[in-house]
Amino acid sequence: MASTARDSLAALAALLAPGIPDVAERVTSAHDDPDGHLRAHADRLDDRGVDEPVPNLAWIALVDALTDHGLLAEVDWKEEPEEVVARLRALGSAPDAPAWAWLDGADTGVPTYDFLELAGDGLHEAGTALAVLDIESDCYPLVLLPAAQGPDLVDLAAEAGFRADVLGTPEAE
């Protein structure tokens, strides 16, 4: 019998990596067999300071799998806005050029989080949600998805026991 957390993790993988079953396989493997996942991905996890099964291992597996498939950009908390935009635009889920029109005249002299909120607002107006998968680190693992699916991402993450936030969305829609 599948657990709610496992089902939610698999649904998250399908939402963020449609048509890429490897993402769901890695996430559910980390959930079902943390020790095996740790052995299989020891070098990668060691870079994150993970050397034993931890409660958020499946969440980290999701971040790593999405990164490997070009669907997640991990940026430092003090990254330059130009670098943030370059990494987001390189994602396989990035919208076409018109969605980036908000960059004309955008204030790039603000702290990274503030810039991410501006980016979230601008992208949302073009139909794309900018979201962060919180791994309790000093970085922002960022994903792009259709704006209408942003609430699903937040809900599925919560059901799985983790946190995702859509950045910069208007208070009332």
PEFEN-V618277 format. One record per residue. N is the residue number from 0. D_LAST is the distance of its C-alpha to the last C-alpha in Angstrom with 1 decimal. Layout:
n,d_last
N,D_LAST
N,D_LAST
//
This chain:
n,d_last
0,38.2
1,35.0
2,33.1
3,29.4
4,29.1
5,31.0
6,29.0
7,25.7
8,27.3
9,28.5
10,25.1
11,23.6
12,26.4
13,25.8
14,22.1
15,22.9
16,26.3
17,26.4
18,30.0
19,31.4
20,33.1
21,34.7
22,31.5
23,31.4
24,35.1
25,35.2
26,32.4
27,34.1
28,37.5
29,36.5
30,35.2
31,38.3
32,41.0
33,40.0
34,43.7
35,44.0
36,40.7
37,42.0
38,45.3
39,43.8
40,41.5
41,43.6
42,43.7
43,40.0
44,39.3
45,42.1
46,40.2
47,37.5
48,40.1
49,39.8
50,43.3
51,42.9
52,40.4
53,37.5
54,34.7
55,32.1
56,34.3
57,32.3
58,29.2
59,31.4
60,32.7
61,29.2
62,28.7
63,32.2
64,32.0
65,28.8
66,30.5
67,33.6
68,31.8
69,30.0
70,26.5
71,26.1
72,26.9
73,28.1
74,28.1
75,29.8
76,28.2
77,29.9
78,29.6
79,29.7
80,26.5
81,28.6
82,29.6
83,26.1
84,25.1
85,28.4
86,27.9
87,24.4
88,25.6
89,28.6
90,26.6
91,27.1
92,23.4
93,22.7
94,21.1
95,23.4
96,24.2
97,21.7
98,18.9
99,20.8
100,21.0
101,19.0
102,22.2
103,24.0
104,24.2
105,22.2
106,23.9
107,25.8
108,27.9
109,25.5
110,26.0
111,24.8
112,21.9
113,20.6
114,21.1
115,19.3
116,16.2
117,16.6
118,17.3
119,14.2
120,12.1
121,14.5
122,14.7
123,11.0
124,11.0
125,14.1
126,12.8
127,14.3
128,13.5
129,16.0
130,17.0
131,20.0
132,22.4
133,24.0
134,27.8
135,28.7
136,30.2
137,30.2
138,28.4
139,25.0
140,25.1
141,22.4
142,21.1
143,19.1
144,17.6
145,15.3
146,11.6
147,11.3
148,14.1
149,12.8
150,12.2
151,15.6
152,17.2
153,16.3
154,17.5
155,20.6
156,21.6
157,21.5
158,23.5
159,26.0
160,26.4
161,24.7
162,21.7
163,19.2
164,16.2
165,13.5
166,14.1
167,12.1
168,8.5
169,6.3
170,6.7
171,3.8
172,0.0
//
